[in-house]
Amino acid sequence: MLRYLSFIGAFLLFGWTVARSEEPTAVEISKPVAFMNGGDFQRAIVAFNAIANEHRTVKVYLHRALCWSNLGKDVEAHTEIASAQSLPPKADVWHSDFVDIERVWGDIERSMLERPIVTARYLGNSRRAIELADMAVREAPSDAEIIFLRALAHLDEEQYSLALMDADEAVRHDPLNADRYKFRSLLLIWEHPKQIDKVRGLDAALADASEAVRLRPAADTYLHRARIHTFKKDFGHAADDFSKVLERSRAGTASRGSAFVCRAALRKHLGNDAGASRDFAEAQKLQPEILGEYDPFVAGVLSADDRLESIVTHYLIVGSNGFLLEELQQRRIARTK
């Protein structure tokens, strides 16, 4: 089996010999993308090959990886991703490149029924993704992952009720999967008022988050439940969950800084000034840039519960992707051992 390489590890292996070009123009990439949207992945590869010499970019390599994947050519798909990893990072886009590479890594490991759906979403064609998911569900009506992918496509189209219906179905068909409960919980606490399921609301969201923690007690599940506790203004339990996040996340990772600053804000609010100062010091070690408009100590705005919620929400948005990526990486590595 191919050895999975981390984003930075690939640079060390391949060195800096591969030149990184400018991204192709919208006109240049429109033709191969049109082939992809039409399901003609072989012609899409030919079209990408015509521009690949001038545009050796992460985007081009990842598009080609998805084409090979949809053709069932997994070795070629993994080779394209390795090429994307070998490119020297650009300061302004390295994080988004890293996220995209991790996303495509996961997408090319999916079943053949799922691959066209995730490819359509990657291309921003959510309506096509829904059509493909509908066809896949007819072929595999109890496949929770396909139903989940359709829910994501419904979210892309801002069809929140349909997404929630699919989330319910995914839980029904896959009741032992923590991610099913976590996703439904996220839908139930969606920030925009008209998107919240007012019948079930925060209590149901908390119940789903707790079930996700029970099934997989990991940094990302505790992080999510901490957010719900904060929304419910249950700051003591929120601080406890942030402690669990820190116990279960890898030492030295920058995303831990977000957990430290959230717990610091909560501890300060609860009157634990010494604990708050220690946490904030740890946060600054991991993320020196953490000082800013949301710094609860500089701003001195912890008297209002809604402001505390704003601080925690901000840092959860900053840190949650990092924790989730770390969790996905660890689970992926474990599968290949």
Summary of the structure (lengths in Angstrom):
residues: 337
radius of gyration: 21.4
end to end distance: 9.5
largest distance: 63.7
contacts: 1069
relative contact order: 0.07
helix: 72%
strand: 0%
